[in-house]
Amino acid sequence: MSSNRVYRIALFDGDGIGPEIMAPTRTVLDMVSKRVGRKLEFETLPAGAQHYAETGEALPASSIEAARSADAILLSAMGLPNIRKQDGTEITPQIDLRFALGLYAGVRPVKLYKGQPTPLADPRAFETDFVLIRESTEGLFAHMHEGKVVDNSYATETLRITRATSEKLFDFAFRLAGQRAAKRGTPGRVTCVDKANVFRSFWFFRSIFEERAKAFPDIAADSAYVDAFAMWMVQKPWEFDVVVTENMFGDILSDLGAGIMGSLGLAPSADIGDENAVFQPCHGSAPDIAGKGLANPLAMFLSAGMMLEWLAGEHEDSALSEGAQMIEGAVSKILNSGSTLTRDLGGEAGTQQMSDAIMGLVSA
């Protein structure tokens, strides 16, 4: 790959603490890209709850199209609890973007670094390193604007699972397991999490999983019911590799994973489709601490690292993979040392102090 290649990155600054963690992330990306000899070109696009309050539009069509044409999309925390639509729901342009771009694979890493605070007492907890793949366009979210309350006596929502999206989702999960196996030199494994013992839709989901597993004979495949799996995530999270599940289950389990990691401030994510990908921290906009310089930027930094790794794979550019490793390596060193921790991690560092610590490592 030529070093003259320019990667166009669409940025969404977000709401609340969003701009506060996006600014240092952009600086970190500039520093890393210079070290590996690549050029990133950023374009900040309007969207979010505050934008909705000012314009009546949460995600302009022009922002969607600009994001669609970019090489990758980096999105900060969005939404504010006091700004809602007429039906009472919050503004969620980050979800709207998933549907607009067909981003069916929500990638949520759950990894513990030594020195990282965790509620798990078992020392094996620090062997935890699995990836939760959440289907991001179907399930209970497929008709999220169409739920009904009838005569103030009952409410209904619709869950939708399709073969076409499920096949792509499972193939994505098996390919990822294969990539992880090759990198780590260990057997790959994919676990399907569902509620197939009760709901026909989830039995359909599991049956498609079992069909697609046959196309990847080198990867172990098994299944678990979501209630049991939630318990196992607390009891033995180090046993899992790649976990794939429906949208709502994935939404809940990914926050459980963040709890295992000690904080949502350490939880990065990606939403990936056939042609586009969005990278963002799992946490919300935290308006209660916005403007106070207290936000933990690490999940945002790790999301930027995931973006570089994805771009490296898409464009066969190992230099970007090196850049991703620089970011994760810096975060790992910070957590392992315990010298600089934000308040959500039990320390006293603010956004700037944590950002400066990371920048000092990636610039070395």
PAFI-717377 format. One record per residue (C-alpha): x, y, z. Coordinates in nm, 2 decimals, decimal comma. Layout:
! PAFI-717377
+--------+--------+--------+
:      X :      Y :      Z :
+--------+--------+--------+
:      X :      Y :      Z :
...
+--------+--------+--------+
***
This chain:
! PAFI-717377
+--------+--------+--------+
:      X :      Y :      Z :
+--------+--------+--------+
:   0,00 :   0,00 :   0,00 :
:   0,14 :   0,34 :  -0,10 :
:   0,20 :   0,59 :   0,18 :
:   0,04 :   0,85 :  -0,05 :
:  -0,30 :   0,70 :   0,02 :
:  -0,53 :   0,95 :   0,21 :
:  -0,80 :   0,79 :   0,43 :
:  -1,11 :   1,01 :   0,46 :
:  -1,27 :   0,98 :   0,81 :
:  -1,61 :   1,12 :   0,89 :
:  -1,65 :   1,25 :   1,24 :
:  -1,95 :   1,30 :   1,46 :
:  -1,86 :   1,49 :   1,77 :
:  -2,18 :   1,40 :   1,95 :
:  -2,35 :   1,54 :   2,26 :
:  -2,25 :   1,60 :   2,63 :
:  -1,90 :   1,47 :   2,68 :
:  -1,88 :   1,37 :   2,31 :
:  -1,68 :   1,67 :   2,19 :
:  -1,45 :   1,65 :   2,49 :
:  -1,34 :   1,30 :   2,41 :
:  -1,34 :   1,34 :   2,03 :
:  -1,09 :   1,63 :   2,03 :
:  -0,80 :   1,43 :   2,20 :
:  -0,89 :   1,12 :   1,99 :
:  -0,84 :   1,32 :   1,67 :
:  -0,50 :   1,44 :   1,81 :
:  -0,40 :   1,08 :   1,89 :
:  -0,50 :   0,96 :   1,54 :
:  -0,29 :   1,24 :   1,39 :
:   0,01 :   1,14 :   1,60 :
:  -0,02 :   0,77 :   1,52 :
:  -0,08 :   0,83 :   1,15 :
:   0,23 :   1,04 :   1,12 :
:   0,44 :   0,77 :   1,30 :
:   0,32 :   0,50 :   1,06 :
:   0,35 :   0,72 :   0,75 :
:  -0,02 :   0,75 :   0,66 :
:  -0,25 :   1,05 :   0,61 :
:  -0,60 :   1,08 :   0,77 :
:  -0,83 :   1,35 :   0,65 :
:  -1,12 :   1,44 :   0,88 :
:  -1,46 :   1,59 :   0,81 :
:  -1,68 :   1,68 :   1,10 :
:  -2,05 :   1,62 :   1,03 :
:  -2,36 :   1,76 :   1,21 :
:  -2,59 :   1,53 :   1,40 :
:  -2,71 :   1,46 :   1,75 :
:  -2,97 :   1,57 :   2,01 :
:  -2,84 :   1,92 :   2,04 :
:  -2,85 :   1,95 :   1,66 :
:  -3,21 :   1,83 :   1,67 :
:  -3,30 :   2,08 :   1,94 :
:  -3,16 :   2,36 :   1,72 :
:  -3,28 :   2,24 :   1,37 :
:  -3,55 :   1,98 :   1,43 :
:  -3,33 :   1,72 :   1,25 :
:  -3,12 :   1,47 :   1,43 :
:  -2,93 :   1,32 :   1,14 :
:  -2,93 :   1,53 :   0,82 :
:  -2,94 :   1,34 :   0,49 :
:  -2,63 :   1,53 :   0,39 :
:  -2,44 :   1,39 :   0,69 :
:  -2,56 :   1,03 :   0,60 :
:  -2,43 :   1,07 :   0,24 :
:  -2,10 :   1,22 :   0,35 :
:  -2,05 :   0,94 :   0,60 :
:  -2,14 :   0,68 :   0,34 :
:  -1,87 :   0,81 :   0,10 :
:  -1,60 :   0,82 :   0,37 :
:  -1,35 :   0,54 :   0,43 :
:  -1,46 :   0,51 :   0,79 :
:  -1,68 :   0,68 :   1,04 :
:  -1,58 :   0,78 :   1,40 :
:  -1,87 :   0,87 :   1,62 :
:  -1,86 :   1,00 :   1,98 :
:  -2,14 :   0,97 :   2,24 :
:  -2,48 :   1,10 :   2,12 :
:  -2,81 :   1,18 :   2,28 :
:  -2,94 :   1,38 :   2,57 :
:  -3,21 :   1,26 :   2,81 :
:  -3,38 :   1,60 :   2,82 :
:  -3,41 :   1,62 :   2,44 :
:  -3,67 :   1,38 :   2,31 :
:  -3,91 :   1,33 :   2,02 :
:  -4,28 :   1,38 :   2,05 :
:  -4,33 :   1,01 :   2,12 :
:  -4,11 :   1,04 :   2,43 :
:  -3,81 :   0,85 :   2,30 :
:  -3,46 :   0,99 :   2,30 :
:  -3,28 :   1,11 :   1,99 :
:  -3,07 :   0,82 :   1,86 :
:  -2,89 :   0,92 :   1,53 :
:  -2,62 :   0,66 :   1,60 :
:  -2,89 :   0,39 :   1,57 :
:  -3,04 :   0,56 :   1,26 :
:  -2,70 :   0,56 :   1,10 :
:  -2,68 :   0,18 :   1,15 :
:  -3,00 :   0,13 :   0,96 :
:  -2,92 :   0,39 :   0,69 :
:  -2,58 :   0,22 :   0,61 :
:  -2,68 :  -0,14 :   0,68 :
:  -2,44 :  -0,19 :   0,96 :
:  -2,55 :  -0,54 :   1,08 :
:  -2,25 :  -0,65 :   1,28 :
:  -2,21 :  -0,47 :   1,61 :
:  -1,86 :  -0,56 :   1,74 :
:  -1,81 :  -0,53 :   2,12 :
:  -1,47 :  -0,65 :   2,25 :
:  -1,46 :  -0,76 :   2,62 :
:  -1,10 :  -0,76 :   2,73 :
:  -0,93 :  -0,72 :   3,07 :
:  -0,58 :  -0,58 :   3,10 :
:  -0,37 :  -0,65 :   3,41 :
:  -0,41 :  -0,38 :   3,66 :
:  -0,76 :  -0,29 :   3,53 :
:  -1,02 :  -0,26 :   3,80 :
:  -1,28 :  -0,54 :   3,77 :
:  -1,56 :  -0,67 :   4,01 :
:  -1,45 :  -1,03 :   3,93 :
:  -1,24 :  -1,18 :   4,21 :
:  -1,11 :  -1,48 :   4,02 :
:  -0,75 :  -1,42 :   3,90 :
:  -0,84 :  -1,59 :   3,58 :
:  -1,05 :  -1,29 :   3,50 :
:  -0,75 :  -1,12 :   3,34 :
:  -0,75 :  -1,39 :   3,08 :
:  -1,08 :  -1,26 :   2,95 :
:  -1,05 :  -1,16 :   2,58 :
:  -1,37 :  -1,23 :   2,38 :
:  -1,57 :  -1,04 :   2,12 :
:  -1,95 :  -1,00 :   2,14 :
:  -2,11 :  -0,97 :   1,79 :
:  -2,45 :  -0,80 :   1,82 :
:  -2,68 :  -0,80 :   1,52 :
:  -2,75 :  -0,43 :   1,49 :
:  -3,04 :  -0,38 :   1,24 :
:  -3,30 :  -0,64 :   1,33 :
:  -3,44 :  -0,81 :   1,64 :
:  -3,65 :  -0,58 :   1,86 :
:  -3,49 :  -0,27 :   1,70 :
:  -3,61 :  -0,35 :   1,35 :
:  -3,95 :  -0,18 :   1,42 :
:  -3,85 :   0,04 :   1,71 :
:  -4,06 :   0,33 :   1,58 :
:  -4,37 :   0,12 :   1,52 :
:  -4,45 :  -0,01 :   1,87 :
:  -4,80 :   0,05 :   1,99 :
:  -4,98 :   0,12 :   2,31 :
:  -5,34 :   0,01 :   2,26 :
:  -5,63 :   0,17 :   2,46 :
:  -5,38 :   0,23 :   2,74 :
:  -5,43 :  -0,14 :   2,83 :
:  -5,14 :  -0,32 :   2,65 :
:  -4,84 :  -0,25 :   2,44 :
:  -4,68 :  -0,45 :   2,15 :
:  -4,34 :  -0,45 :   1,98 :
:  -4,23 :  -0,66 :   1,69 :
:  -3,91 :  -0,88 :   1,67 :
:  -3,78 :  -0,94 :   1,32 :
:  -3,50 :  -1,18 :   1,22 :
:  -3,42 :  -1,25 :   0,85 :
:  -3,22 :  -1,53 :   0,69 :
:  -3,03 :  -1,29 :   0,47 :
:  -2,89 :  -1,07 :   0,75 :
:  -2,84 :  -1,36 :   0,99 :
:  -2,63 :  -1,55 :   0,73 :
:  -2,41 :  -1,24 :   0,69 :
:  -2,39 :  -1,20 :   1,06 :
:  -2,28 :  -1,55 :   1,13 :
:  -2,03 :  -1,56 :   0,85 :
:  -1,88 :  -1,24 :   0,99 :
:  -1,85 :  -1,40 :   1,33 :
:  -1,69 :  -1,72 :   1,20 :
:  -1,44 :  -1,52 :   0,99 :
:  -1,35 :  -1,31 :   1,29 :
:  -1,30 :  -1,62 :   1,50 :
:  -1,07 :  -1,75 :   1,22 :
:  -0,87 :  -1,43 :   1,22 :
:  -0,83 :  -1,44 :   1,60 :
:  -0,73 :  -1,80 :   1,59 :
:  -0,46 :  -1,73 :   1,33 :
:  -0,32 :  -1,43 :   1,53 :
:  -0,32 :  -1,61 :   1,87 :
:  -0,23 :  -1,96 :   1,75 :
:  -0,53 :  -2,11 :   1,93 :
:  -0,85 :  -2,28 :   1,81 :
:  -1,14 :  -2,05 :   1,71 :
:  -1,48 :  -2,08 :   1,86 :
:  -1,82 :  -1,91 :   1,80 :
:  -2,10 :  -1,93 :   2,05 :
:  -2,46 :  -1,84 :   1,95 :
:  -2,66 :  -1,68 :   2,23 :
:  -3,04 :  -1,69 :   2,20 :
:  -3,37 :  -1,80 :   2,36 :
:  -3,44 :  -2,09 :   2,12 :
:  -3,61 :  -2,30 :   2,38 :
:  -3,90 :  -2,05 :   2,41 :
:  -3,93 :  -1,84 :   2,09 :
:  -3,97 :  -1,96 :   1,74 :
:  -3,78 :  -1,66 :   1,61 :
:  -3,48 :  -1,76 :   1,81 :
:  -3,50 :  -2,12 :   1,70 :
:  -3,49 :  -1,98 :   1,34 :
:  -3,19 :  -1,77 :   1,44 :
:  -3,01 :  -2,08 :   1,59 :
:  -3,09 :  -2,30 :   1,30 :
:  -2,93 :  -2,06 :   1,05 :
:  -2,63 :  -2,04 :   1,28 :
:  -2,60 :  -2,42 :   1,27 :
:  -2,63 :  -2,42 :   0,89 :
:  -2,35 :  -2,16 :   0,85 :
:  -2,12 :  -2,33 :   1,10 :
:  -2,09 :  -2,62 :   0,85 :
:  -1,91 :  -2,38 :   0,61 :
:  -1,64 :  -2,32 :   0,87 :
:  -1,53 :  -2,67 :   0,98 :
:  -1,21 :  -2,55 :   1,15 :
:  -1,40 :  -2,32 :   1,39 :
:  -1,58 :  -2,48 :   1,69 :
:  -1,95 :  -2,38 :   1,72 :
:  -2,19 :  -2,41 :   2,01 :
:  -2,50 :  -2,24 :   2,15 :
:  -2,63 :  -2,11 :   2,48 :
:  -2,95 :  -1,96 :   2,62 :
:  -2,91 :  -1,59 :   2,70 :
:  -3,00 :  -1,63 :   3,07 :
:  -2,74 :  -1,90 :   3,13 :
:  -2,48 :  -1,71 :   2,92 :
:  -2,53 :  -1,40 :   3,13 :
:  -2,44 :  -1,60 :   3,44 :
:  -2,14 :  -1,75 :   3,26 :
:  -2,02 :  -1,41 :   3,16 :
:  -1,97 :  -1,34 :   3,53 :
:  -1,85 :  -1,68 :   3,63 :
:  -1,61 :  -1,77 :   3,35 :
:  -1,58 :  -1,50 :   3,08 :
:  -1,23 :  -1,61 :   3,00 :
:  -1,37 :  -1,93 :   2,84 :
:  -1,53 :  -1,75 :   2,54 :
:  -1,39 :  -1,64 :   2,20 :
:  -1,65 :  -1,49 :   1,97 :
:  -2,01 :  -1,46 :   2,08 :
:  -2,29 :  -1,38 :   1,84 :
:  -2,65 :  -1,28 :   1,94 :
:  -2,97 :  -1,08 :   1,85 :
:  -2,98 :  -0,71 :   1,88 :
:  -3,16 :  -0,66 :   2,22 :
:  -2,97 :  -0,94 :   2,39 :
:  -2,64 :  -0,80 :   2,25 :
:  -2,74 :  -0,45 :   2,38 :
:  -2,78 :  -0,59 :   2,73 :
:  -2,48 :  -0,83 :   2,73 :
:  -2,24 :  -0,57 :   2,59 :
:  -2,31 :  -0,35 :   2,90 :
:  -2,26 :  -0,65 :   3,12 :
:  -1,92 :  -0,70 :   2,94 :
:  -1,84 :  -0,33 :   3,02 :
:  -1,92 :  -0,40 :   3,38 :
:  -1,68 :  -0,69 :   3,38 :
:  -1,42 :  -0,46 :   3,24 :
:  -1,48 :  -0,22 :   3,53 :
:  -1,64 :   0,07 :   3,34 :
:  -1,82 :   0,17 :   3,02 :
:  -1,53 :   0,41 :   2,99 :
:  -1,32 :   0,11 :   2,87 :
:  -1,57 :  -0,03 :   2,62 :
:  -1,51 :   0,04 :   2,25 :
:  -1,73 :  -0,08 :   1,97 :
:  -1,78 :  -0,09 :   1,60 :
:  -2,09 :  -0,14 :   1,38 :
:  -1,98 :  -0,29 :   1,05 :
:  -2,17 :  -0,36 :   0,72 :
:  -2,07 :  -0,47 :   0,37 :
:  -1,94 :  -0,13 :   0,27 :
:  -1,93 :   0,10 :   0,57 :
:  -1,83 :   0,09 :   0,94 :
:  -1,89 :   0,32 :   1,24 :
:  -1,66 :   0,32 :   1,54 :
:  -1,77 :   0,46 :   1,88 :
:  -1,75 :   0,41 :   2,26 :
:  -2,03 :   0,21 :   2,42 :
:  -2,10 :   0,47 :   2,68 :
:  -2,35 :   0,75 :   2,67 :
:  -2,31 :   1,13 :   2,66 :
:  -2,30 :   1,17 :   3,04 :
:  -2,44 :   1,52 :   3,05 :
:  -2,40 :   1,53 :   3,43 :
:  -2,02 :   1,56 :   3,39 :
:  -2,01 :   1,74 :   3,05 :
:  -1,78 :   2,04 :   3,05 :
:  -1,61 :   1,94 :   3,37 :
:  -1,31 :   1,77 :   3,22 :
:  -1,38 :   1,44 :   3,40 :
:  -1,47 :   1,20 :   3,11 :
:  -1,27 :   0,89 :   3,05 :
:  -1,15 :   0,90 :   2,69 :
:  -1,01 :   0,55 :   2,67 :
:  -1,31 :   0,38 :   2,51 :
:  -1,30 :   0,65 :   2,24 :
:  -0,92 :   0,59 :   2,19 :
:  -0,98 :   0,22 :   2,17 :
:  -1,26 :   0,27 :   1,92 :
:  -1,02 :   0,47 :   1,70 :
:  -0,78 :   0,19 :   1,72 :
:  -1,05 :  -0,06 :   1,61 :
:  -1,11 :   0,18 :   1,32 :
:  -0,75 :   0,17 :   1,21 :
:  -0,75 :  -0,21 :   1,24 :
:  -1,06 :  -0,24 :   1,02 :
:  -0,91 :   0,00 :   0,76 :
:  -0,59 :  -0,21 :   0,76 :
:  -0,79 :  -0,52 :   0,67 :
:  -1,01 :  -0,35 :   0,41 :
:  -0,71 :  -0,19 :   0,23 :
:  -0,44 :  -0,45 :   0,31 :
:  -0,24 :  -0,18 :   0,48 :
:  -0,03 :  -0,32 :   0,76 :
:   0,09 :   0,03 :   0,86 :
:  -0,26 :   0,11 :   0,99 :
:  -0,26 :  -0,21 :   1,19 :
:   0,07 :  -0,10 :   1,34 :
:  -0,10 :   0,23 :   1,44 :
:  -0,39 :   0,04 :   1,60 :
:  -0,14 :  -0,16 :   1,80 :
:   0,02 :   0,16 :   1,92 :
:  -0,31 :   0,29 :   2,06 :
:  -0,40 :  -0,04 :   2,23 :
:  -0,05 :  -0,08 :   2,36 :
:  -0,06 :   0,27 :   2,52 :
:  -0,40 :   0,20 :   2,68 :
:  -0,26 :  -0,14 :   2,81 :
:   0,04 :   0,03 :   2,96 :
:  -0,17 :   0,29 :   3,14 :
:  -0,40 :   0,04 :   3,28 :
:  -0,13 :  -0,21 :   3,38 :
:   0,06 :   0,06 :   3,57 :
:  -0,24 :   0,21 :   3,74 :
:  -0,06 :   0,54 :   3,76 :
:  -0,32 :   0,74 :   3,57 :
:  -0,68 :   0,64 :   3,62 :
:  -1,00 :   0,84 :   3,58 :
:  -1,26 :   0,85 :   3,84 :
:  -1,48 :   0,58 :   3,69 :
:  -1,17 :   0,35 :   3,73 :
:  -1,10 :   0,46 :   4,09 :
:  -0,85 :   0,73 :   4,02 :
:  -0,84 :   1,11 :   4,01 :
:  -0,72 :   1,19 :   3,66 :
:  -0,93 :   1,40 :   3,43 :
:  -0,98 :   1,38 :   3,06 :
:  -0,68 :   1,60 :   2,98 :
:  -0,44 :   1,41 :   3,22 :
:  -0,54 :   1,08 :   3,07 :
:  -0,52 :   1,20 :   2,72 :
:  -0,17 :   1,35 :   2,78 :
:  -0,06 :   1,01 :   2,93 :
:  -0,17 :   0,83 :   2,62 :
:  -0,02 :   1,09 :   2,38 :
:   0,31 :   1,06 :   2,56 :
:   0,32 :   0,69 :   2,49 :
:   0,20 :   0,70 :   2,12 :
:   0,45 :   0,97 :   2,04 :
:   0,75 :   0,78 :   2,19 :
+--------+--------+--------+
***
